[in-house]
Amino acid sequence: MIWQTRNRTFDFTRRGAVMGILNVTPDSFSDGGRWSDVDAAVAQAERMIAERAEIIDIGGESTRPGAAPVSESEEMRRVIPVIERLAALGGGFAVSVDTMKPAVAREACRAGASIINDVGGLRDDAMIAAAAETGAGVVIMHMQGTPGTMQTAPNYENVSREVRDFFCNAISRAVNGGVPETRIVLDPGIGFGKTVEHNLELLRRLPGNIVPSSQAPRPVLLGVSRKSFIGKILGSPRIEDREWPTVALTSYGREKGVRIFRVHDVKPNVEALRMTEAILAC
């Protein structure tokens, strides 16, 4: 199972990878403001790389429920200097930009990013064009609504079927727009326009009932780190109480066939991933 990005080809046949979250925003739900300074952001990225993150995902616009959008210029001001600094480090890691804006994606790739992580799910034809032109790997995420509205009243007749149908359409549009399937990863969007039960149903169905059967199997990315549904299940509002359940979900997801895990706490999730793969004889 291969994923091609601009500067690296990931082979997920036997081993998965951890994507470290780097929010250079003032208002992200669990770490807003901590890494908004460029030096602090780069230092945090270096820590995650030392802990064996293979991808650093840099976001300059919060996508927490109810978040307001920011301008292209402000998002670029936040992310581009960090991407340039990380690109200058060299090494075996890849830089991803977490954005819904095609102009930001293009500029990020010019600065050294090799992956576009689009929570908008490539619904914008201009984002497909940006992915095709830059040669970036892409993450297509499912979201019902927008960050500002997605948790108002999530509703599905069959959440796993509807997510699968969305991916089937998104892959076809991407390929028709010049993005090869080998550059595509799928993210079911846990917490993005879903209730707790929707999230649990998607986790139960990973990955077979999520990935379209009409296309060649694509790697699945799981992003559950510190999310509110964990706190609701545990009955705790404390962010720190969500860290070890995230690790448990990494192990569970890898056993189910997920290949990429987007997390805040890299070291324990890498260790859980490698331990699970040892048991699976990967």
Secondary structure, DSSP 8 states (H G I E B T S, - for coil): -EEE-SS-EEETTT--EEEEEEE-SS--TTTTTTT-SHHHHHHHHHHHHHTT-SEEEEESS--STT-----HHHHHHHHHHHHHHHHHH-SS-EEEEE-S-HHHHHHHHHHT--EEEETTTT-SHHHHHHHHHHT-EEEEE--SS-TTTTTSS---SSHHHHHHHHHHHHHHHHHHTT--GGGEEEE--TTSS--HHHHHHHHHHTTTTTS-TTS----BEE--TT-HHHHHHHT---GGGGHHHHHHHHHHHHHHT--EEEES-HHHHHHHHHHHHHHTT-
